[in-house]
Amino acid sequence: MASMMSNLIEYIAKSLVDEPDEVHVSEHDDHGRIIIHLDVAEDDIGRVIGRDGRIATAMRSLIKVAAIREDVRVGLEIGD
């Protein structure tokens, strides 16, 4: 399930940025919580965060809905 969430974040990020080849998504387990880490080109970081963090909040909401359905805990980190 977690890889599906990573794929969703990757898909969304690639559709937002100018340099889709620079989008990298990884995940790791942090004491029972899956952390999805999104890296994009430096010039594209604002695009995936959005004005007032709206896009980042929307992405977090999407993966949390999927996580609740699968009974797992998930977090999203963007950038370094």
C-alpha positions as CSV (number, residue, x, y, z in Angstrom):
1,M,0.0,0.0,0.0
2,A,2.8,2.4,0.8
3,S,4.3,2.1,-2.6
4,M,0.9,3.0,-4.1
5,M,1.0,6.2,-2.0
6,S,4.5,6.9,-3.1
7,N,3.4,6.5,-6.7
8,L,0.5,8.9,-6.2
9,I,2.8,11.6,-4.7
10,E,5.3,11.1,-7.6
11,Y,2.5,11.4,-10.1
12,I,1.2,14.6,-8.6
13,A,4.6,16.1,-8.2
14,K,5.7,15.3,-11.8
15,S,2.5,17.0,-13.1
16,L,3.3,20.2,-11.1
17,V,7.0,20.8,-11.8
18,D,9.0,22.1,-14.7
19,E,11.7,19.4,-14.3
20,P,9.8,16.0,-13.8
21,D,13.0,14.0,-14.2
22,E,14.3,15.6,-11.0
23,V,11.4,14.3,-8.9
24,H,12.5,11.5,-6.5
25,V,10.3,9.8,-4.0
26,S,11.5,7.5,-1.3
27,E,10.0,5.9,1.8
28,H,11.2,4.5,5.0
29,D,9.7,3.2,8.2
30,D,10.0,5.3,11.3
31,H,8.8,3.3,14.3
32,G,5.7,2.0,12.6
33,R,5.0,5.1,10.6
34,I,5.8,5.2,6.9
35,I,7.5,8.4,5.9
36,I,7.4,9.4,2.2
37,H,10.1,11.8,1.2
38,L,9.7,13.9,-1.9
39,D,12.7,15.7,-3.5
40,V,12.3,18.0,-6.5
41,A,14.6,20.4,-8.3
42,E,15.4,23.5,-6.2
43,D,13.5,25.8,-8.6
44,D,10.4,23.6,-8.3
45,I,10.1,23.3,-4.5
46,G,7.6,26.2,-4.4
47,R,5.4,24.5,-7.0
48,V,5.0,21.4,-4.9
49,I,4.4,23.3,-1.7
50,G,2.1,25.9,-3.2
51,R,0.9,29.2,-1.9
52,D,0.5,29.0,1.9
53,G,1.3,25.3,1.7
54,R,-2.0,24.4,0.0
55,I,-0.6,21.9,-2.4
56,A,1.5,20.2,0.2
57,T,-1.5,20.0,2.6
58,A,-3.6,18.5,-0.2
59,M,-1.0,15.8,-0.9
60,R,-0.8,15.0,2.8
61,S,-4.6,14.8,3.0
62,L,-4.7,12.4,0.1
63,I,-2.2,10.0,1.5
64,K,-3.7,10.1,4.9
65,V,-7.1,9.1,3.5
66,A,-5.4,6.1,1.8
67,A,-3.5,5.3,5.0
68,I,-6.7,5.3,7.1
69,R,-8.3,2.9,4.7
70,E,-5.3,0.6,5.1
71,D,-4.9,1.1,8.8
72,V,-1.3,2.5,8.6
73,R,0.3,5.8,9.7
74,V,1.9,7.9,7.0
75,G,3.7,11.2,6.8
76,L,5.0,13.3,3.9
77,E,8.3,15.2,4.0
78,I,9.2,17.6,1.1
79,G,12.7,18.7,0.4
80,D,15.8,18.2,2.5
